[in-house]
């Protein structure tokens, strides 16, 4: 358990996790940067600073392209965690140029505006089917019945993962993502390692099969890259597929349930949305801002920086608080108010800079599709039971969201 601090910021306190936004307001009042001893990180809470630091090349998601662990003053991860780090460290989210540039250039071909636009009918049809089943049953768990299956099916379809193989994808993803929390316990690490091994083994077999029998899926496309500048190693391919699955559904799943939970708590906004479906695009942006699915994003200080007179040395870690930045009154008028008509909404829920979410256009399509389907096919949807929030801080979501039709 973390040592006490003088801050209201306490990512292990259930009350804080339930509603971190008042603590963020206090943190912003204290200044532009604050050291947090329990995680040995510098917290950055203002929108302008977070936005600038996401683009600052003196920071990096990794340091291993320039330094060893020892040179950087860091302890190497335990050997028993190696399968997780091998998987994680070869994905483009945790790489810096030139490797990041090479992999992103190749993967971005699958996320061009034209490609994503072609997916719209499939996404909309799937959302309509899932919501129809929920409505016919008179309700259910919005998380398990709609929020999870939609983006998992979409990214699995893109990757070319057969339908019969998809059941373990979400559990594997959840176990791996547990390692992104602050100071994860050993039990969480063990689950992440096991999931990393199982997921990697499965993808290794699928990649071998696609080499023999290529299709029109993303894995086949990655294999077929003939340009030496773009070609991926097998490990990079495995790590890229896992990253696309994890990042490709985590934000969408949590934005969906966080968003509907917010709507149920703001009946005036829900009523306005039901009365005018043209609000869906701005509602998607506002719901992502209002209760941010990824609360914190970490980067390493590769070269000394200074924030508001505070020198932060090489080897330090910066924790950028996306949830706080999205509630900064310097940028958002009345930020604690849910306003589905908010026009000026430069939220950073998809990050920024070279690590801006490559799947953001697809996520927006998925969120709009499920929101529209629920408005059309379940217009009397209401909360059936108070939800329980997951204990996680970094990846913010609910254990479930029980709903019924009125």
CORUR-V477318 format. One record per residue. N is the residue number from 1. RES is the residue in one letter. SS is DSSP state (h for helix, s for strand, l for the rest). D_LAST is the distance of its C-alpha to the last C-alpha in whole Angstrom. Layout:
N;RES;SS;D_LAST  N;RES;SS;D_LAST
This chain:
1;X;l;44  2;X;l;44  3;X;l;47  4;X;l;46  5;X;l;46  6;X;l;46  7;X;l;43  8;X;l;40  9;X;l;39  10;X;l;38  11;X;l;36  12;X;l;37  13;X;l;35  14;X;h;31  15;X;h;31  16;X;h;32  17;X;h;30  18;X;h;27  19;X;l;28  20;X;l;32  21;X;h;32  22;X;h;33  23;X;h;36  24;X;h;37  25;X;h;37  26;X;h;40  27;X;h;41  28;X;h;42  29;X;h;43  30;X;l;46  31;X;l;47  32;X;l;47  33;X;s;48  34;X;s;47  35;X;s;49  36;X;s;47  37;X;h;49  38;X;h;46  39;X;h;46  40;X;l;49  41;X;s;47  42;X;s;47  43;X;s;44  44;X;s;44  45;X;l;41  46;X;l;41  47;X;h;40  48;X;h;43  49;X;h;45  50;X;h;42  51;X;h;43  52;X;h;46  53;X;h;47  54;X;h;44  55;X;l;47  56;X;l;50  57;X;l;52  58;X;l;54  59;X;s;51  60;X;s;50  61;X;l;47  62;X;l;50  63;X;l;54  64;X;l;55  65;X;l;56  66;X;l;59  67;X;l;59  68;X;l;59  69;X;l;57  70;X;l;61  71;X;l;62  72;X;l;58  73;X;l;59  74;X;l;56  75;X;l;56  76;X;l;55  77;X;l;52  78;X;l;53  79;X;h;54  80;X;h;51  81;X;h;49  82;X;h;50  83;X;h;48  84;X;h;45  85;X;h;48  86;X;h;49  87;X;h;46  88;X;h;44  89;X;h;48  90;X;l;48  91;X;l;45  92;X;h;45  93;X;h;43  94;X;h;46  95;X;l;49  96;X;l;51  97;X;l;53  98;X;l;55  99;X;h;53  100;X;h;49  101;X;h;50  102;X;h;52  103;X;h;48  104;X;h;46  105;X;h;48  106;X;h;48  107;X;h;44  108;X;h;43  109;X;h;44  110;X;h;41  111;X;h;39  112;X;l;41  113;X;h;38  114;X;h;39  115;X;h;38  116;X;h;35  117;X;h;34  118;X;h;35  119;X;h;32  120;X;h;30  121;X;h;29  122;X;h;29  123;X;h;26  124;X;h;24  125;X;h;24  126;X;h;24  127;X;h;21  128;X;h;19  129;X;h;20  130;X;h;18  131;X;h;15  132;X;h;15  133;X;h;16  134;X;h;13  135;X;h;10  136;X;h;13  137;X;l;12  138;X;l;9  139;X;s;9  140;X;s;13  141;X;s;15  142;X;h;15  143;X;h;19  144;X;h;20  145;X;h;18  146;X;h;18  147;X;h;20  148;X;h;23  149;X;h;24  150;X;h;24  151;X;h;27  152;X;h;29  153;X;h;29  154;X;h;30  155;X;h;33  156;X;h;34  157;X;h;34  158;X;h;36  159;X;h;38  160;X;l;39  161;X;l;37  162;X;l;37  163;X;h;33  164;X;h;35  165;X;h;36  166;X;l;33  167;X;h;31  168;X;h;34  169;X;h;33  170;X;h;30  171;X;h;32  172;X;h;35  173;X;h;34  174;X;h;32  175;X;h;36  176;X;h;38  177;X;h;36  178;X;h;36  179;X;h;40  180;X;h;38  181;X;l;37  182;X;l;40  183;X;l;43  184;X;l;41  185;X;l;42  186;X;h;44  187;X;h;42  188;X;h;40  189;X;h;43  190;X;h;43  191;X;h;40  192;X;h;40  193;X;h;44  194;X;h;43  195;X;h;40  196;X;h;42  197;X;h;45  198;X;h;43  199;X;h;41  200;X;h;44  201;X;h;46  202;X;h;43  203;X;h;44  204;X;h;47  205;X;h;47  206;X;h;45  207;X;h;47  208;X;h;50  209;X;h;48  210;X;h;48  211;X;h;51  212;X;h;52  213;X;l;50  214;X;l;48  215;X;l;45  216;X;l;43  217;X;l;41  218;X;h;42  219;X;h;44  220;X;h;46  221;X;h;47  222;X;h;47  223;X;h;50  224;X;h;51  225;X;l;52  226;X;l;56  227;X;l;57  228;X;l;58  229;X;l;57  230;X;l;53  231;X;l;54  232;X;l;52  233;X;l;53  234;X;h;51  235;X;h;50  236;X;h;49  237;X;h;47  238;X;h;45  239;X;h;44  240;X;h;43  241;X;h;41  242;X;h;39  243;X;h;39  244;X;h;37  245;X;h;35  246;X;h;34  247;X;h;34  248;X;h;32  249;X;h;29  250;X;h;29  251;X;h;28  252;X;h;26  253;X;h;24  254;X;h;24  255;X;h;23  256;X;h;20  257;X;h;19  258;X;h;21  259;X;h;19  260;X;h;16  261;X;h;16  262;X;h;18  263;X;h;16  264;X;h;13  265;X;h;16  266;X;l;17  267;X;h;14  268;X;h;17  269;X;h;18  270;X;h;14  271;X;h;14  272;X;h;18  273;X;h;17  274;X;h;14  275;X;h;17  276;X;l;20  277;X;h;20  278;X;h;23  279;X;h;23  280;X;h;22  281;X;h;25  282;X;h;26  283;X;h;23  284;X;h;24  285;X;h;27  286;X;h;26  287;X;h;23  288;X;h;26  289;X;h;28  290;X;h;26  291;X;l;26  292;X;l;28  293;X;l;28  294;X;s;32  295;X;l;33  296;X;s;37  297;X;s;39  298;X;s;43  299;X;s;46  300;X;s;50  301;X;s;53  302;X;l;55  303;X;l;57  304;X;l;58  305;X;s;55  306;X;s;55  307;X;s;52  308;X;l;53  309;X;l;56  310;X;s;55  311;X;s;57  312;X;s;55  313;X;l;57  314;X;l;57  315;X;l;55  316;X;l;53  317;X;s;49  318;X;s;47  319;X;s;43  320;X;s;41  321;X;s;38  322;X;h;35  323;X;h;33  324;X;h;35  325;X;h;37  326;X;l;33  327;X;l;33  328;X;l;37  329;X;l;37  330;X;l;40  331;X;l;38  332;X;l;35  333;X;l;34  334;X;l;32  335;X;l;31  336;X;l;29  337;X;l;26  338;X;l;24  339;X;l;25  340;X;l;23  341;X;l;26  342;X;l;29  343;X;l;31  344;X;l;34  345;X;l;33  346;X;l;35  347;X;l;33  348;X;l;35  349;X;l;32  350;X;l;34  351;X;l;38  352;X;l;41  353;X;h;44  354;X;h;45  355;X;h;43  356;X;l;40  357;X;l;37  358;X;l;38  359;X;l;35  360;X;h;33  361;X;h;33  362;X;h;31  363;X;h;29  364;X;h;28  365;X;h;27  366;X;h;25  367;X;h;23  368;X;h;23  369;X;h;22  370;X;h;19  371;X;h;18  372;X;h;18  373;X;h;17  374;X;h;13  375;X;h;13  376;X;h;14  377;X;h;12  378;X;l;9  379;X;l;9  380;X;l;5  381;X;s;6  382;X;s;6  383;X;s;9  384;X;l;10  385;X;l;13  386;X;l;16  387;X;l;18  388;X;l;22  389;X;s;24  390;X;l;27  391;X;l;30  392;X;l;31  393;X;l;33  394;X;l;34  395;X;s;31  396;X;l;28  397;X;l;25  398;X;s;22  399;X;l;23  400;X;l;19  401;X;l;16  402;X;s;13  403;X;s;9  404;X;s;6  405;X;s;4  406;X;l;0
